[in-house]
Amino acid sequence: MGVEELTNPLLAGFWNETRLRSNLEAVSPAVGQPDPGLSAQWTRIAAALGLGYGERSGAVITKGKTLMRARTTPSAGALYPFEVLVAFQDGHAYALYHYDAAGCSLRRLAAVDRRDLADLLAGSVRPADPLAADPLTADGAHPAELPAAVVAVVARPWHAMRKYGRRGYLYTHLDGAHAATNIALAAADAGFAPAVRLRFDRRALSRLFGLENLCREPQALVTLTAPAGPATTGPAPAGPGRAPRPNPFAVPIWWHDGGRGLEQPDGPEREAWDLVSPVSTYHQPRDLARRFGTTPAIRPAAAGTAPLALTGRDADPLADFGAVVLDRQSAKGFLAKPLDADALGRALAAVRGGIAVDCADGPLAGLRLLVRNVDGLPAGAYEYDPDGHRLLPVGGDGGSEEAVVAACMNQGVAAGCAALVALHAPVRQLLGERGQQGLAELHFHAASAAQRLCLGAAAQHVGITCLGGFDAGRIAELALLDDQEEVIYVVAVGVADENAVKWDRAPVAYSHARDPRQQPG
Ligand SMILES: Cc1cc2nc3c(=O)[nH]c(=O)nc-3n(C[C@H](O)[C@H](O)[C@H](O)COP(=O)(O)O)c2cc1C
């Protein structure tokens, strides 16, 4: 020990803390290389998670001063108010893991009975009698016919509400749906057949996954079914026509020996949980019959006159998903320069893709485009027709810069945008007809469309920022929407200004006229 340390206990203490001490009994994560026992299938699923909702290059500043690595999906204020749990098929059972996008760690939580999970997915309740026949083996079904994994996107409302108040609850739906959609797209790219389920018993899932009394709302499930045949156990098969591209920023770290379990809610999180009870599907379930099918993200447009055809009708803007997903990012601002109509058309084509869901008869948002500065397109409002990939002119002049910025809660990010996308629906009518479940489904599809648009924009080098901070009435006025239509989500597109500053990541919700020190309410 040196003289300085003897005379400076703080230095000595610090030096002591820097020493590594090995412990034979300590649990080590399996970094990079999977355990010998880890199946190729789990590895492929983890890779899809890392690409769909994982870290990417770059950093964002959140909560005022914390620097965090950027992720492949956007989130209001970069708060990511949700968790991802994954049940991996493990022979005749499922193994439940907590997936943390920060650091790409997968930590084992518990074993899940496959019959319970199968019942939940089937929407049936198994008799309490433990000797009752296994419904899967009884009718000849084999474990291989069950999904290879079930990914649950589980909201923690308080994590958004502490900044955005009650509106933050809606952001949990939007943020989670961005991630769920992207995970489904990544899984499809890796050769799985993904299906999104929104009509499931949230309370039953909470019981099964150990989420009860933790103030968490399971909002979406993505089942990943492996392709049939020997490829599921052999080397990882390629996605359609190419090898799956790994995310170099998301190398899975497996923790198979359990750990702390999920974080417990504190007082404010419990209060926020009670506050969402009138609006959440967890608290107010509505048992709607499942309708399996593939739905587009956007509802068809009503007939219109003098349609304008857009470029990119036959192209698949997400064909190179693996490359595009790592390039997605939010523009911090826009230059007052015109956007190329061809690039806009190709980016918009991304919303035309369908997704397999259990609510194929559910509500979809319409897409109203407010063109302000696009080369080759007169300014004004247009309804987007996804079937024909056309714009149907509605009228107006696109609004003044002042009016557009004011409609976006005076957020400077909207100034200079070439166009605003307003996703809209007759929300009040929907609430009456389908209740909280309808609201959840509508927000899922709106965010799903926005996520596809983000990817389409990334592929075309079009600047894009999703906006949760907007005045729905003002946007509806600018976009000439009918009275019953409400704007539920806005996306600004244009030529990105790399030098702008992004204020919505600050701790104060300026765009919501809120001070976060206020309690929600
Ligand atoms: C639901 C939602 C609402 C958002 N609202 C705003 C907004 O009002 N203003 C803004 O500048 N950015 C907004 N964003 C973008 C986020 O700030 C951005 O996604 C986050 O900072 C992470 O950065 P990245 O998208 O570049 O990865 C929103 C994103 C989402 C998903």
The ligand as a MOL file (V3000), in Angstrom:
LIG
                    3D

  0  0  0     0  0            999 V3000
M  V30 BEGIN CTAB
M  V30 COUNTS 31 33 0 0 0
M  V30 BEGIN ATOM
M  V30 1 C -46.0040 8.2060 -29.4910 0
M  V30 2 C -44.8610 9.1450 -29.8060 0
M  V30 3 C -45.0220 10.5010 -29.5990 0
M  V30 4 C -43.9720 11.3800 -29.9100 0
M  V30 5 N -44.1800 12.7200 -29.7650 0
M  V30 6 C -43.2120 13.5860 -30.1200 0
M  V30 7 C -43.4600 14.9870 -30.0680 0
M  V30 8 O -44.5540 15.4370 -29.7230 0
M  V30 9 N -42.4420 15.8160 -30.4280 0
M  V30 10 C -41.2250 15.3470 -30.8550 0
M  V30 11 O -40.3430 16.1450 -31.1660 0
M  V30 12 N -40.9700 14.0010 -30.9290 0
M  V30 13 C -41.9310 13.1180 -30.5810 0
M  V30 14 N -41.6980 11.7640 -30.6730 0
M  V30 15 C -40.3830 11.2520 -31.1080 0
M  V30 16 C -39.5210 10.8640 -29.9000 0
M  V30 17 O -39.0230 12.0140 -29.2720 0
M  V30 18 C -38.3510 9.9740 -30.3330 0
M  V30 19 O -38.8650 8.7860 -30.8370 0
M  V30 20 C -37.4250 9.6530 -29.1810 0
M  V30 21 O -36.7670 10.8060 -28.7290 0
M  V30 22 C -36.3640 8.6180 -29.5850 0
M  V30 23 O -35.5910 9.0900 -30.6500 0
M  V30 24 P -35.5030 8.3050 -32.0270 0
M  V30 25 O -36.9010 8.1710 -32.5570 0
M  V30 26 O -34.6290 9.1580 -32.9090 0
M  V30 27 O -34.9150 6.9670 -31.7640 0
M  V30 28 C -42.7260 10.8790 -30.3890 0
M  V30 29 C -42.5870 9.5000 -30.5890 0
M  V30 30 C -43.6430 8.6450 -30.3170 0
M  V30 31 C -43.4840 7.1740 -30.5830 0
M  V30 END ATOM
M  V30 BEGIN BOND
M  V30 1 1 1 2
M  V30 2 1 2 3
M  V30 3 2 2 30
M  V30 4 2 3 4
M  V30 5 1 4 5
M  V30 6 1 4 28
M  V30 7 2 5 6
M  V30 8 1 6 7
M  V30 9 1 6 13
M  V30 10 2 7 8
M  V30 11 1 7 9
M  V30 12 1 9 10
M  V30 13 2 10 11
M  V30 14 1 10 12
M  V30 15 2 12 13
M  V30 16 1 13 14
M  V30 17 1 14 15
M  V30 18 1 14 28
M  V30 19 1 15 16
M  V30 20 1 16 17
M  V30 21 1 16 18
M  V30 22 1 18 19
M  V30 23 1 18 20
M  V30 24 1 20 21
M  V30 25 1 20 22
M  V30 26 1 22 23
M  V30 27 1 23 24
M  V30 28 2 24 25
M  V30 29 1 24 26
M  V30 30 1 24 27
M  V30 31 2 28 29
M  V30 32 1 29 30
M  V30 33 1 30 31
M  V30 END BOND
M  V30 END CTAB
M  END
